[in-house]
């Protein structure tokens, strides 16, 4: 089982992905990959601190280690910054579970990512997918289909150790978002997938018994 530590910031929006956002993301450059379409299966949880999912036959578990004080990022408003631990059992033997009353949620995604090497005294350097990601930052744009509703999510994630949230991580985030379209509405939710899924289940009064 492989384990990693991440610092993450994520926003969710309930709407179709706006063309202006898709066009902006394309201006970030290409790392030689196309959009990745996949179906993930999440175990419905009553805790925003634990995420369990099956992705492409792998079992993945995420645990919230720390939630930092809310910070203000320009047009996004107040946002959560979180530190997560993630473990992946990558034997690809897990089968897609039955959804519905068994407590599993099917989430269809189309995800795009860009990875950058972080050298704190130098500009961010775009790196190909497959390059070792230690001390790297990713920006992700993903469209979501859940319960016949459409969402999209934007996230920034740092994979590494010994980073200052205020002086380094947030500086990186603002650099990546410097040309983000200024006309967007406020996000519906700022937080990780477990919190988002809990909110959806509560709003729709979904039972997982």
Order of alpha helices (4+ residues) and beta strands (2+ residues): beta-alpha-beta-beta-beta-beta-beta-beta-beta-beta-beta-beta-alpha-beta-alpha
